[in-house]
């Protein structure tokens, strides 16, 4: 019986590329988060939101001061993470 193969099925190379993109996406995100958090005055993983690392202005959010000096790093990481994740999904 002949094997029926769909054109949409993944090839071994495409599966490996997707896995690499997902691994890189997580590494980019975690490294950028650690870098941006280290430059954020009094940043606490328990008390602050990850979104605060990407805020470009110095402001008060509720009872917390937002002052992300490396907001550009975090925002670029959000973008790269999304692009790598989408590339892997495609």
N, C-alpha and C positions, 0 to 999 in steps of 0.2 A: 504494500500500500504506500503510495507516495506521500511524503511529508508536505503538509500545507503550511506555508509560512507567510504570515502577514507582513506587509511592508512596514507596519508600525512597530513590529517587535524589535526589542533592543538587541544590539550586537554586543559582543564582549568588550569591544573598545569603547562604545558609548556608555556602557555601564561603569567602566573604570573612570571615564572622564566625569561622569555624574558624581561618583563617590569622591573623587578628588575635589570637585567644586564644593560639595557639601562640607568636606573636612576643612578646606581653605576658608569657607564662609564662617565656620565656627571659630577658627583660629584668629581670623581678622577681627571678629567681633570681640572675643575675649581679650586679646592683646590690646586693642584700642580702648576697651573699657578699663582695663587695669592702668594703662598709661594716663587716660583722662582723669580717672579717679585719684591717681597719685598726685596730680597737680591741683585738684579741687580742694580748697581749704576746708578741713574738718569733714570730709566726705565720709559717710557711714553707709555701708551696704545694707544695714538694718533700717536706717532712718530715711535715707534719700532714695529717690527714684532714678532709674537709669536714664530717663528722659532729661533729667536735670543736667546731665553731662553734656548735652548738646545745645543747651540754651546759651545764645551768644551775649545776652545782656546780664548785668548784675541786677538782681531783683529779689524781692521777698515772695515766696510762694507759701501761703499759710503762715506757719511760724518758722519756716526754714529759709535761710539765705541761699540764693543760687548765684554762684560765682565760678563758672567753669572756664578756666583759662585756656584749656585745650579743647574748646567746643568744636573747632574745625576738624580736629582728629576724629572726634566721635561722630560728627555728621558725615564725614567721608566714609568712615567705617560702616555706618548705617547704609549708605548708598552701595558700597562695594559688597556688603553682606547680602543685600537684596538682589543685586545683579548676579552674584555667584549662585545664590539659591534658585533664582529663576532659570539661569543657564543649566543648572543641574536638572531641574524639573523638565525642561524642554528636551 
